[in-house]
Amino acid sequence: MNIVLIGYRGSGKSSIGNLLAARLGMAFVDTDERIVQRAGKSIGAIFADVGENGFRDLESAVVQQLAATGNTVIATGGGVVLRPENMSWLKEHGKVVWLKAPAEVLWQRIAADPGSSHARPNLTASGGLEEIRRLLEVRNPLYAAAADITLDVSILNALQAAYYLSEMV
């Protein structure tokens, strides 16, 4: 069985996932890192070259491959829930955990991480906090529908969240 972490960018999927995998003796894979390896370019460059739809096609191929693994903590990209087949594959072979936080907390975390804003493109014309709010309106119901477990990470650090999850899964 896999443990699949979903949630918006800045929710801590990679940080928490690494710690959770170590705590549970599982492998860890970040789908965005796997996409970058497969494409040989950054996510920003992928978006520039093939657009969001092309990126989502790459993401789906990686998700389908990883879903069939076992004993793995999988940190997904924030938009993985936009394609129902992604969640079908992941739920078939794992337990899905939504790392939830309000837009303001996510924006603070993203703004504090220079690598995040540099490596990831804006998905709306507005960018910033307004983009997060708009995308959460669409994605939160999808995250909620996909989740077997929801953990509010707005006041937890990665270590605390990994500890709580290790007791929940």
N, C-alpha and C positions, 0 to 999 in steps of 0.2 A: 504494500500500500504506500502511496505517496501522500505527502502533505503539500497542498497547493495554496500559496499565498496570493491573494488578490487585493486590490485597493489602488487608490490613486497614487501618482508619483509623489514621493515625500512621506508616504505612510510607513516606510521602514522595511519594505519587503525583503530587500537584499541583506540589510544589516541583521534583521531579526532572523531571516532564513538561515544565514550562516551560523549564527549562535544556536538556533534551534536544532539544526542538523548535527552540530557537534555535540550538543547535549543528549540527543537521542541516538547517536551513532549512525546517522544516515548520511547519504551523499547530499550535496547541494548543487543546484543548477539555477542560474538566472537566465530566463529566456531572452532578455535583451542582449546579454553578453553572448549567448549562443547565436543570435541573429547577426550580431556584429562580426563574429568569427566566420560564420557561413558566407556573409556578403563581402567580407574583406574591407568594410568601410563603416564609418560611424552611423548612428541612427539618423543624425541630421543629414548626412550625405545620402543615405537611402531615401529619405523623404524628398530631398532635392532631385534625385535621379528618377524615382518611380512613383513619388507621391504617397499619400497615406494608404491608398488602396494596395499599392505594390508592397508597402511595408507590412500591411495586414496579411497579405498572401504569404510572405516569408514567415511571419509570426505563426500563422496557422500551421504551416509545414513543420516548424520547430515544435509547436505544442503537440501536434499529433505524434511526433517521434518521441517526445519526452513523456507523454501520457502513458506510453506502454512500458516505461521503466518501472522499477519497484524500489522501495526503500529510499526514496529521494524526496527532499524538500525542494519544491519548485517555486521560485519567485517569478511571477509573471509580470508582463508590462501592464500598465494601468488600463489600456484599452482592450485587453484580451477578452473581456466580457461582451464586446460589441458583436462578436460572431458566435452565435449559439452553438455551432459545432465545436468550437474550442472548449466551451464549458462542458459539453457532453463528453468529449474525450477525457478531460481532466477529472470530471466527477465519476466516470466509470472506473477509474483506477486510483482514486484518492479521496481524501477528505479536504474540502475547500474551506479556507479560513479568510474572512474579510478583515483586513486591518483598516479600521475606520477612524477618520478624524475630520473635523470641520475644515472648511475651506481656508479659514484664517491661519490655522495651525499648519496646514499643508503649505500654504504660501510662505510662511516664516521659515519652514524647513528647506523648501526649495531655494529661497532667496539666500539662505545661509550656506548653501552647498554650491560653490562655483562650478563644479563639474556637472551638476544637473542641468542648469540653464544653458551651459555651453554645448552639452552633448545632445540635448533634446530640443526639438523645434516647438514653437508655439503651434497650437492646433486650431486656434481661432485668431481673427484679426486683432482682437483686444489684448490677448496675452495677459500675464499677471494674475492677480486675484480675481478679476472679472472672468477670465477664461476658466479658472478653476471652478468658480461658482456655476458657470454655464454647463461645464462638462459634468460636474457632480449631479446636476439636475437630471441629466440623461443617464449617467452611470450608476448612481446610488441605488435605484430600483433594480438594476441588473446585478450589482454586487449582492444586494440583499437576497435576491431570488436564487443566486448561485451558491450562497454561503451555507455550509453546514454549521459553522461556528463564526460568530462575530466578536471581535475584540476591539474595544475602543482604545486606541493607542495615543490619544491626544495628550495624556499626562504620563505616559510610560516611556522610559527609555528602552533601547533595544534589548538590553539584558533582562529587564523586568518583563517585557513582553514575551521573550523567549521562554523565560521561566514559567509564566502563566500558561502559555501554550503547551509546554511540555507536560503540564499537569492535566490539560484539557483533552488532548488528542488520544 
